[in-house]
Amino acid sequence: MKFLYLAYIATWTIHGLYLLYLRGRYQRLREERKELEKP
Amino acid sequence: MKRFYPFFVLVTLALLSYAFYQGMFAAPTEATMGDVQRIFYYHLPHAWVAFLLFFANFLASIWYLVRRTERADALALASAEVGVVFCTVVLVTGPLWARPVWGIWWTWDARLTSTLVLWLIYVSYLVLRRFATGAQTQVLAAALAIFGFLDVPIVYLSIRYFRTQHPQPVIGGGEGSGLDPRMWIAVLWNLAGFLAFALLLVRLRYRLALAENALEAAHADRALGNLEQMPPPRASTQAGESPESHSALKLGNEPR
């Protein structure tokens, strides 16, 4: 059972990290857009 | 489409939850391996979805080479990146299943090695796209993606043509292979859930790529606008110096 739980946890950790990475990229994009809009 | 998206997110969450229930509780326990075999319900759908995403990357790369559209390039990038994430899950859950069943984490058999090579091909594709500069980067990446996809059928066929530590095909294999119908149901629910999840991720990444391209274009436009607003270079009073040579020096270029 230990390996089963580890596999499920590892799967969702990898997906979670990728979602965090995408969130970071979207945040940086928003900041750069704001910067560009400044006169 | 905007109103459909939250609905699709909810459907995906519901699918993943039900798929988890199917894999963990509803599917029968396998006779030889016991509960650890339930890793199969995450391992196999991730492999199939990764193959589908690499196929999407292959088609988008051909589309890009034929039409040179920004959308094709963004789709190629998004499908490759999400494909690498899914392939990573396959490479992590595989050893976690192998250790209690085979007694080893890894072996260099044809299936495992070709899967690792597949992952490395698409990681190198992403590294090329991230760090290479120049007008030909997208074209080179598309060419790499088309040749890289050749490894997908090799991975798929490796357990049919080579003697491997990895089990022979359970689905679509020869005589005596096959799954219990209740196991099939769990596989299909997990496949549906992770396919929907992959589509969400590809959509997010695709829109991000297009937005980043638009921002880059806006930056370039602004830089050009600033350059046009600069006062014209003064005519030189010294003999032998032209206004062109002045502006070239201001821009930091050596006049040729």
Boltz contact constraints between the chains, C-beta under 6 A:
constraints:
  - contact:
      token1: [A, 1]
      token2: [B, 35]
      max_distance: 6.0
  - contact:
      token1: [A, 3]
      token2: [B, 36]
      max_distance: 6.0
  - contact:
      token1: [A, 3]
      token2: [B, 96]
      max_distance: 6.0
  - contact:
      token1: [A, 3]
      token2: [B, 100]
      max_distance: 6.0
  - contact:
      token1: [A, 4]
      token2: [B, 35]
      max_distance: 6.0
  - contact:
      token1: [A, 4]
      token2: [B, 36]
      max_distance: 6.0
  - contact:
      token1: [A, 4]
      token2: [B, 38]
      max_distance: 6.0
  - contact:
      token1: [A, 4]
      token2: [B, 39]
      max_distance: 6.0
  - contact:
      token1: [A, 6]
      token2: [B, 96]
      max_distance: 6.0
  - contact:
      token1: [A, 7]
      token2: [B, 39]
      max_distance: 6.0
  - contact:
      token1: [A, 7]
      token2: [B, 93]
      max_distance: 6.0
  - contact:
      token1: [A, 7]
      token2: [B, 96]
      max_distance: 6.0
  - contact:
      token1: [A, 10]
      token2: [B, 92]
      max_distance: 6.0
  - contact:
      token1: [A, 11]
      token2: [B, 42]
      max_distance: 6.0
  - contact:
      token1: [A, 11]
      token2: [B, 89]
      max_distance: 6.0
  - contact:
      token1: [A, 14]
      token2: [B, 88]
      max_distance: 6.0
  - contact:
      token1: [A, 14]
      token2: [B, 89]
      max_distance: 6.0
  - contact:
      token1: [A, 18]
      token2: [B, 85]
      max_distance: 6.0
  - contact:
      token1: [A, 22]
      token2: [B, 204]
      max_distance: 6.0
  - contact:
      token1: [A, 25]
      token2: [B, 208]
      max_distance: 6.0
  - contact:
      token1: [A, 29]
      token2: [B, 211]
      max_distance: 6.0
  - contact:
      token1: [A, 32]
      token2: [B, 215]
      max_distance: 6.0
  - contact:
      token1: [A, 36]
      token2: [B, 218]
      max_distance: 6.0
